[in-house]
């Protein structure tokens, strides 16, 4: 009998990378709760999601809280949904990006049958 795979997800075709916390903020809606202090985190997996080109253009340079309010867009990606839920709690900052990054990397490692990484917190 074939063993059931515990991972129930599929990869979808998406052609655009969305920075959940934007590199350039919409000045009108700027907020310290959603700003990355360490700009090196901007391109980490924990701050990125694959989306359609139209979603990327709609998101523009909006803050994570504004992106989280776009329920139609966030439904297209489970990862984007997870990020939006975290942003709804009141922040999307360095610690949130690092935590989400570690969760996603370890999820992928487990799906591949690899040992999860032990990521040390960065000071």
N, CA, C and O atoms as a DFTB+ gen file, in Angstrom:
492 C
 N C O
     1  1       0.839      -1.180       0.000
     2  2       0.000       0.000       0.000
     3  2       0.886       1.247       0.000
     4  3       1.869       1.322       0.738
     5  1       0.531       2.211      -0.827
     6  2       1.320       3.422      -0.948
     7  2       1.090       4.343       0.248
     8  3      -0.051       4.568       0.652
     9  1       2.172       4.874       0.812
    10  2       2.084       5.766       1.968
    11  2       1.522       7.123       1.536
    12  3       1.907       7.673       0.505
    13  1       0.617       7.639       2.340
    14  2       0.028       8.950       2.055
    15  2       1.070      10.031       2.329
    16  3       1.802       9.965       3.317
    17  1       1.126      10.995       1.473
    18  2       2.016      12.132       1.668
    19  2       1.350      13.111       2.622
    20  3       0.198      13.492       2.413
    21  1       2.065      13.526       3.676
    22  2       1.485      14.439       4.653
    23  2       1.402      15.872       4.143
    24  3       0.745      16.709       4.761
    25  1       2.058      16.164       3.026
    26  2       2.064      17.523       2.499
    27  2       0.973      17.654       1.454
    28  3       1.031      17.031       0.394
    29  1      -0.012      18.462       1.761
    30  2      -1.131      18.644       0.863
    31  2      -1.114      20.062       0.305
    32  3      -1.938      20.898       0.677
    33  1      -0.166      20.322      -0.591
    34  2      -0.132      21.624      -1.244
    35  2       0.318      21.416      -2.679
    36  3       0.934      20.405      -3.018
    37  1       0.005      22.372      -3.492
    38  2       0.441      22.332      -4.877
    39  2       1.119      23.653      -5.196
    40  3       0.843      24.678      -4.572
    41  1       1.994      23.614      -6.160
    42  2       2.639      24.830      -6.610
    43  2       1.794      25.426      -7.737
    44  3       1.328      24.708      -8.622
    45  1       1.609      26.720      -7.693
    46  2       0.858      27.435      -8.719
    47  2       1.812      28.284      -9.535
    48  3       2.880      28.675      -9.066
    49  1       1.414      28.557     -10.749
    50  2       2.231      29.381     -11.633
    51  2       1.986      30.851     -11.311
    52  3       0.882      31.359     -11.504
    53  1       2.988      31.510     -10.836
    54  2       2.946      32.938     -10.554
    55  2       4.209      33.544     -11.130
    56  3       5.270      32.922     -11.082
    57  1       4.112      34.740     -11.669
    58  2       5.250      35.315     -12.386
    59  2       5.823      36.568     -11.745
    60  3       6.723      37.191     -12.308
    61  1       5.324      36.941     -10.592
    62  2       5.780      38.192      -9.991
    63  2       6.094      37.987      -8.511
    64  3       5.356      37.306      -7.799
    65  1       7.181      38.575      -8.065
    66  2       7.579      38.474      -6.664
    67  2       7.114      39.736      -5.942
    68  3       7.440      40.853      -6.343
    69  1       6.357      39.541      -4.883
    70  2       5.851      40.649      -4.076
    71  2       6.663      40.766      -2.794
    72  3       6.836      39.786      -2.069
    73  1       7.157      41.960      -2.517
    74  2       7.795      42.257      -1.237
    75  2       6.675      42.688      -0.300
    76  3       6.085      43.751      -0.493
    77  1       6.376      41.880       0.708
    78  2       5.265      42.196       1.596
    79  2       5.509      43.517       2.311
    80  3       4.616      44.362       2.382
    81  1       6.711      43.698       2.840
    82  2       7.117      45.009       3.324
    83  2       7.881      45.634       2.172
    84  3       8.933      45.123       1.788
    85  1       7.376      46.732       1.605
    86  2       7.970      47.253       0.369
    87  2       9.328      47.904       0.597
    88  3       9.636      48.379       1.690
    89  1      10.124      47.914      -0.452
    90  2      11.405      48.600      -0.389
    91  2      11.221      50.101      -0.350
    92  3      12.011      50.812       0.270
    93  1      10.183      50.587      -1.008
    94  2       9.836      52.000      -1.004
    95  2       8.409      52.117      -0.508
    96  3       7.479      51.599      -1.128
    97  1       8.241      52.803       0.619
    98  2       6.911      52.923       1.216
    99  2       6.081      53.999       0.545
   100  3       6.610      54.976       0.014
   101  1       4.791      53.805       0.576
   102  2       3.836      54.827       0.205
   103  2       3.900      55.882       1.312
   104  3       3.412      55.646       2.417
   105  1       4.487      57.024       1.029
   106  2       4.748      58.049       2.045
   107  2       3.476      58.444       2.786
   108  3       3.513      58.705       3.989
   109  1       2.372      58.489       2.089
   110  2       1.105      58.889       2.699
   111  2       0.678      57.949       3.822
   112  3      -0.014      58.363       4.752
   113  1       1.089      56.682       3.737
   114  2       0.669      55.685       4.723
   115  2       1.835      55.109       5.517
   116  3       1.713      54.015       6.068
   117  1       2.941      55.801       5.590
   118  2       4.128      55.318       6.281
   119  2       3.832      54.997       7.748
   120  3       3.049      55.687       8.401
   121  1       4.476      53.934       8.256
   122  2       4.228      53.503       9.629
   123  2       5.442      52.751      10.169
   124  3       6.002      51.896       9.484
   125  1       5.844      53.070      11.394
   126  2       6.983      52.383      12.014
   127  2       6.672      50.931      12.340
   128  3       7.586      50.108      12.378
   129  1       5.411      50.594      12.576
   130  2       5.042      49.217      12.925
   131  2       5.281      48.257      11.764
   132  3       5.424      47.052      11.971
   133  1       5.324      48.784      10.557
   134  2       5.458      47.937       9.374
   135  2       6.737      48.213       8.596
   136  3       6.856      47.810       7.438
   137  1       7.680      48.885       9.209
   138  2       8.923      49.226       8.531
   139  2      10.027      48.263       8.953
   140  3      10.167      47.946      10.134
   141  1      10.796      47.807       7.996
   142  2      11.951      46.968       8.311
   143  2      13.119      47.874       8.673
   144  3      13.492      48.755       7.899
   145  1      13.696      47.654       9.853
   146  2      14.884      48.404      10.259
   147  2      16.104      47.881       9.502
   148  3      16.963      48.653       9.076
   149  1      16.166      46.558       9.342
   150  2      17.264      45.916       8.631
   151  2      16.827      45.699       7.183
   152  3      16.106      44.747       6.881
   153  1      17.264      46.581       6.297
   154  2      16.852      46.495       4.893
   155  2      17.386      45.233       4.212
   156  3      16.930      44.881       3.124
   157  1      18.344      44.552       4.838
   158  2      18.824      43.278       4.312
   159  2      17.738      42.213       4.329
   160  3      17.820      41.234       3.587
   161  1      16.726      42.394       5.164
   162  2      15.614      41.439       5.252
   163  2      14.608      41.611       4.121
   164  3      13.733      40.766       3.932
   165  1      14.726      42.685       3.382
   166  2      13.766      42.991       2.324
   167  2      13.610      41.832       1.340
   168  3      12.497      41.543       0.901
   169  1      14.703      41.172       0.991
   170  2      14.672      40.120      -0.023
   171  2      14.701      38.705       0.566
   172  3      14.929      37.743      -0.168
   173  1      14.480      38.567       1.852
   174  2      14.413      37.244       2.480
   175  2      13.106      36.562       2.087
   176  3      12.105      37.225       1.814
   177  1      13.128      35.244       2.064
   178  2      11.931      34.468       1.783
   179  2      10.783      34.858       2.719
   180  3       9.617      34.808       2.328
   181  1      11.107      35.240       3.935
   182  2      10.084      35.626       4.894
   183  2       9.338      36.892       4.540
   184  3       8.298      37.174       5.136
   185  1       9.839      37.669       3.580
   186  2       9.175      38.898       3.166
   187  2       8.662      38.826       1.732
   188  3       8.144      39.812       1.209
   189  1       8.802      37.677       1.099
   190  2       8.441      37.540      -0.312
   191  2       7.296      36.556      -0.520
   192  3       7.140      35.585       0.221
   193  1       6.506      36.835      -1.542
   194  2       5.463      35.902      -1.963
   195  2       5.336      35.988      -3.475
   196  3       5.496      37.059      -4.062
   197  1       5.049      34.864      -4.095
   198  2       4.791      34.866      -5.528
   199  2       3.325      35.201      -5.747
   200  3       2.440      34.616      -5.122
   201  1       3.083      36.145      -6.638
   202  2       1.726      36.585      -6.934
   203  2       1.602      36.803      -8.443
   204  3       2.586      36.723      -9.178
   205  1       0.397      37.073      -8.882
   206  2       0.201      37.417     -10.288
   207  2       0.715      38.828     -10.531
   208  3       0.841      39.619      -9.596
   209  1       1.007      39.138     -11.764
   210  2       1.489      40.468     -12.125
   211  2       0.446      41.518     -11.755
   212  3       0.799      42.590     -11.263
   213  1      -0.822      41.226     -11.983
   214  2      -1.864      42.216     -11.676
   215  2      -1.947      42.486     -10.178
   216  3      -2.168      43.628      -9.774
   217  1      -1.774      41.456      -9.340
   218  2      -1.780      41.668      -7.896
   219  2      -0.600      42.522      -7.485
   220  3      -0.741      43.423      -6.658
   221  1       0.566      42.248      -8.056
   222  2       1.756      43.017      -7.722
   223  2       1.549      44.489      -8.057
   224  3       1.929      45.363      -7.278
   225  1       0.955      44.764      -9.197
   226  2       0.752      46.165      -9.572
   227  2      -0.312      46.825      -8.695
   228  3      -0.229      48.024      -8.430
   229  1      -1.304      46.067      -8.243
   230  2      -2.328      46.621      -7.352
   231  2      -1.740      46.925      -5.972
   232  3      -2.104      47.921      -5.346
   233  1      -0.836      46.071      -5.501
   234  2      -0.243      46.272      -4.183
   235  2       0.672      47.488      -4.160
   236  3       0.773      48.175      -3.144
   237  1       1.333      47.751      -5.271
   238  2       2.215      48.895      -5.373
   239  2       3.177      48.933      -4.191
   240  3       3.826      47.934      -3.883
   241  1       3.267      50.079      -3.532
   242  2       4.152      50.223      -2.378
   243  2       3.349      50.316      -1.093
   244  3       3.771      50.965      -0.135
   245  1       2.201      49.673      -1.072
   246  2       1.364      49.692       0.120
   247  2       2.055      48.974       1.270
   248  3       2.894      48.098       1.064
   249  1       1.691      49.359       2.469
   250  2       2.215      48.715       3.666
   251  2       1.553      47.356       3.861
   252  3       0.470      47.114       3.327
   253  1       2.190      46.466       4.619
   254  2       1.611      45.140       4.867
   255  2       0.179      45.177       5.405
   256  3      -0.631      44.328       5.034
   257  1      -0.144      46.126       6.255
   258  2      -1.511      46.208       6.791
   259  2      -2.513      46.463       5.675
   260  3      -3.609      45.903       5.690
   261  1      -2.154      47.294       4.715
   262  2      -3.036      47.570       3.583
   263  2      -3.147      46.344       2.682
   264  3      -4.228      46.038       2.180
   265  1      -2.051      45.653       2.479
   266  2      -2.070      44.447       1.658
   267  2      -2.916      43.360       2.320
   268  3      -3.615      42.610       1.638
   269  1      -2.849      43.278       3.644
   270  2      -3.620      42.280       4.385
   271  2      -5.116      42.508       4.225
   272  3      -5.895      41.563       4.343
   273  1      -5.529      43.729       3.961
   274  2      -6.947      44.028       3.776
   275  2      -7.475      43.642       2.400
   276  3      -8.685      43.685       2.174
   277  1      -6.599      43.270       1.484
   278  2      -7.015      42.853       0.149
   279  2      -7.238      41.337       0.158
   280  3      -6.357      40.569      -0.228
   281  1      -8.415      40.921       0.600
   282  2      -8.710      39.499       0.785
   283  2      -8.718      38.717      -0.522
   284  3      -8.336      37.546      -0.532
   285  1      -9.132      39.318      -1.599
   286  2      -9.140      38.614      -2.888
   287  2      -7.713      38.278      -3.317
   288  3      -7.448      37.172      -3.790
   289  1      -6.805      39.220      -3.153
   290  2      -5.419      38.992      -3.561
   291  2      -4.741      37.967      -2.672
   292  3      -4.016      37.105      -3.168
   293  1      -4.959      38.044      -1.395
   294  2      -4.248      37.139      -0.485
   295  2      -4.729      35.702      -0.598
   296  3      -4.027      34.790      -0.161
   297  1      -5.908      35.472      -1.175
   298  2      -6.399      34.104      -1.362
   299  2      -5.631      33.343      -2.439
   300  3      -5.693      32.115      -2.485
   301  1      -4.916      34.045      -3.294
   302  2      -4.206      33.377      -4.382
   303  2      -2.939      32.666      -3.921
   304  3      -2.354      31.887      -4.673
   305  1      -2.516      32.932      -2.691
   306  2      -1.269      32.349      -2.207
   307  2      -1.394      32.041      -0.723
   308  3      -1.662      32.939       0.076
   309  1      -1.203      30.786      -0.347
   310  2      -1.259      30.414       1.058
   311  2      -0.183      31.155       1.845
   312  3      -0.416      31.573       2.979
   313  1       0.986      31.317       1.249
   314  2       2.067      32.033       1.927
   315  2       1.673      33.485       2.158
   316  3       1.902      34.021       3.242
   317  1       1.086      34.125       1.160
   318  2       0.625      35.500       1.307
   319  2      -0.469      35.583       2.369
   320  3      -0.529      36.557       3.119
   321  1      -1.316      34.591       2.436
   322  2      -2.371      34.540       3.458
   323  2      -1.758      34.478       4.862
   324  3      -2.210      35.176       5.769
   325  1      -0.749      33.657       5.035
   326  2      -0.079      33.533       6.333
   327  2       0.567      34.857       6.724
   328  3       0.474      35.286       7.875
   329  1       1.216      35.496       5.771
   330  2       1.854      36.784       6.033
   331  2       0.804      37.839       6.395
   332  3       1.009      38.630       7.316
   333  1      -0.306      37.847       5.679
   334  2      -1.365      38.824       5.937
   335  2      -1.969      38.621       7.325
   336  3      -2.253      39.595       8.022
   337  1      -2.164      37.389       7.724
   338  2      -2.707      37.131       9.068
   339  2      -1.774      37.650      10.143
   340  3      -2.218      38.208      11.147
   341  1      -0.474      37.465       9.931
   342  2       0.495      37.966      10.906
   343  2       0.455      39.496      10.934
   344  3       0.515      40.095      12.007
   345  1       0.355      40.125       9.775
   346  2       0.309      41.590       9.707
   347  2      -0.953      42.134      10.365
   348  3      -0.939      43.236      10.913
   349  1      -2.023      41.385      10.317
   350  2      -3.272      41.822      10.948
   351  2      -3.156      41.911      12.465
   352  3      -3.966      42.582      13.106
   353  1      -2.168      41.250      13.043
   354  2      -1.995      41.303      14.496
   355  2      -1.372      42.623      14.939
   356  3      -1.288      42.899      16.136
   357  1      -0.934      43.442      13.977
   358  2      -0.462      44.768      14.344
   359  2       0.926      45.138      13.913
   360  3       1.343      46.277      14.121
   361  1       1.668      44.216      13.316
   362  2       2.999      44.603      12.844
   363  2       3.475      43.655      11.756
   364  3       2.966      42.545      11.598
   365  1       4.438      44.113      11.033
   366  2       5.229      43.290      10.111
   367  2       6.601      43.943      10.117
   368  3       6.885      44.851       9.336
   369  1       7.444      43.454      11.020
   370  2       8.745      44.079      11.226
   371  2       9.855      43.033      11.089
   372  3       9.609      41.911      10.645
   373  1      11.060      43.404      11.467
   374  2      12.214      42.513      11.333
   375  2      11.964      41.151      11.979
   376  3      12.252      40.114      11.382
   377  1      11.434      41.157      13.188
   378  2      11.209      39.906      13.909
   379  2      10.162      39.037      13.197
   380  3      10.299      37.815      13.139
   381  1       9.129      39.673      12.664
   382  2       8.099      38.940      11.928
   383  2       8.677      38.301      10.668
   384  3       8.378      37.147      10.359
   385  1       9.502      39.048       9.946
   386  2      10.114      38.526       8.721
   387  2      11.037      37.357       9.056
   388  3      11.001      36.328       8.382
   389  1      11.861      37.509      10.090
   390  2      12.774      36.424      10.471
   391  2      12.004      35.168      10.886
   392  3      12.361      34.057      10.494
   393  1      10.948      35.349      11.680
   394  2      10.162      34.197      12.145
   395  2       9.472      33.507      10.972
   396  3       9.488      32.280      10.873
   397  1       8.870      34.288      10.089
   398  2       8.175      33.698       8.932
   399  2       9.182      33.015       8.003
   400  3       8.899      31.952       7.451
   401  1      10.339      33.620       7.836
   402  2      11.403      33.033       7.013
   403  2      11.789      31.648       7.554
   404  3      11.866      30.677       6.800
   405  1      12.027      31.572       8.852
   406  2      12.412      30.295       9.472
   407  2      11.309      29.260       9.312
   408  3      11.593      28.095       9.032
   409  1      10.054      29.667       9.487
   410  2       8.927      28.744       9.334
   411  2       8.867      28.189       7.917
   412  3       8.676      26.987       7.730
   413  1       9.028      29.048       6.922
   414  2       8.920      28.614       5.524
   415  2      10.107      27.748       5.107
   416  3       9.928      26.748       4.412
   417  1      11.311      28.123       5.522
   418  2      12.485      27.316       5.181
   419  2      12.353      25.928       5.803
   420  3      12.621      24.923       5.144
   421  1      11.944      25.872       7.057
   422  2      11.804      24.570       7.712
   423  2      10.661      23.761       7.136
   424  3      10.751      22.534       7.086
   425  1       9.593      24.400       6.701
   426  2       8.502      23.691       6.032
   427  2       9.004      23.040       4.750
   428  3       8.706      21.877       4.478
   429  1       9.757      23.788       3.973
   430  2      10.315      23.231       2.739
   431  2      11.307      22.103       3.025
   432  3      11.306      21.087       2.329
   433  1      12.142      22.271       4.032
   434  2      13.090      21.222       4.394
   435  2      12.355      19.942       4.781
   436  3      12.713      18.856       4.324
   437  1      11.330      20.068       5.622
   438  2      10.570      18.878       6.038
   439  2       9.879      18.225       4.846
   440  3       9.826      16.998       4.758
   441  1       9.349      19.032       3.929
   442  2       8.682      18.495       2.744
   443  2       9.657      17.710       1.872
   444  3       9.265      16.760       1.195
   445  1      10.920      18.106       1.891
   446  2      11.952      17.411       1.118
   447  2      12.572      16.246       1.885
   448  3      13.415      15.522       1.354
   449  1      12.147      16.069       3.146
   450  2      12.702      14.992       3.952
   451  2      14.042      15.345       4.562
   452  3      14.779      14.455       4.987
   453  1      14.371      16.615       4.613
   454  2      15.633      17.075       5.176
   455  2      15.423      17.485       6.624
   456  3      14.299      17.744       7.054
   457  1      16.502      17.539       7.360
   458  2      16.458      18.008       8.746
   459  2      16.227      19.512       8.755
   460  3      16.860      20.236       7.986
   461  1      15.334      19.993       9.610
   462  2      15.123      21.444       9.696
   463  2      16.398      22.159      10.110
   464  3      17.240      21.603      10.815
   465  1      16.525      23.388       9.663
   466  2      17.670      24.215      10.044
   467  2      17.481      24.743      11.449
   468  3      16.358      24.979      11.895
   469  1      18.571      24.922      12.128
   470  2      18.535      25.589      13.433
   471  2      19.059      26.996      13.181
   472  3      20.266      27.239      13.171
   473  1      18.129      27.910      12.979
   474  2      18.515      29.280      12.680
   475  2      18.705      30.055      13.970
   476  3      17.812      30.112      14.816
   477  1      19.859      30.639      14.105
   478  2      20.163      31.451      15.277
   479  2      19.563      32.830      15.089
   480  3      19.635      33.394      13.997
   481  1      18.972      33.384      16.144
   482  2      18.444      34.761      16.024
   483  2      19.568      35.741      15.738
   484  3      20.666      35.621      16.282
   485  1      19.286      36.707      14.885
   486  2      20.268      37.736      14.579
   487  2      20.063      38.896      15.539
   488  3      18.930      39.298      15.806
   489  1      21.143      39.422      16.049
   490  2      21.056      40.543      17.001
   491  2      20.827      41.846      16.277
   492  3      20.728      42.896      16.912
